[in-house]
Amino acid sequence: MSFKNEVGNRLKKLRLKAGLTQVELAKKSGLSVNFIGEVERGQRGISIKNLKKILLVISLSMDVEWNKFRDKFFEDLLDID
């Protein structure tokens, strides 16, 4: 699986776990619905700036402390112990 696909799959799982639609996530993050969908499908890469926007919205929706949420996302993505 490509890195873009891995990031997209993880973002989609987190978005769904947070109970957000792509439309809601787009509105709250200031990004387009098309962009969110393309990233989730692994059709488009994402900058750190836009990844942070998305992760902040998801962490707030899940009522999770930002630093722990961010660190866990990257640990899981990179398989860091």
N, C-alpha and C positions, 0 to 999 in steps of 0.2 A: 504494500500500500504506500502511495506517495505521501510525503509530508503534508501537502495541501489537503489530501483526503483525510489524513489523520486529524489535522486541526479541525477541518469541517465536521467530521463525525463527532468529535468531542464537543464542539460548540453546539451542535444540534441536540445532542443528549442533554447537555446542561440547560439549554433553552427550554426543552420539553420538561425537564425536571423542575425548572422554575415556574412552569405553567404559563409560559409566554408563547404567543404566536410570532411568526416572522414579522407581521405588521406591527405588533406591539413593540417588539425589540427594535425594529427600524425607527419607529417614532421616538422611543425613549433614548436611543443612541445617536440619533441624528443622521443615520445612514439609510440608504434606500433598501426597499424590500428586495429588489433584484440583486443588489450587492450581497445581502445576507444569504439569499438562496444560492447564489453562485459560490460563495465561500463554503456553505454547508455541503454542497455537492462536490467540492474539490475542483471546481472549474476556474477558480480565481484565487490568487494568493491574497494575503492580508498583511497590512503594515502593523507594526507594533502599536502605533497610535490608534488605529481602528480596532485592533484586538483588545486594547485596554478599554475603549469605549464600550464594546460589547460585554466584556467580562465585568465591568463595573455595574452595568444594568442588571446582568444576571445575578451577581452577588447581592445587590440591593434587593432584588425580587425574592431571593432565597433567604434574606436576612442573615447573611453570613459575613463575617469580618473580612474586609477586603484583602489584607495582606496574607492571611491564611488561605483564602480562596485562590488568590493569584499564585501563591507558591505551590499549592496542591495541583493546580492546572498544569503548571510547567513541569513539576516532578513527574506527574503521570504521563505527560506528553513525551518527555525525554527519558522515561524509565530511570529516574534518579532515585537511589535508595536513601 
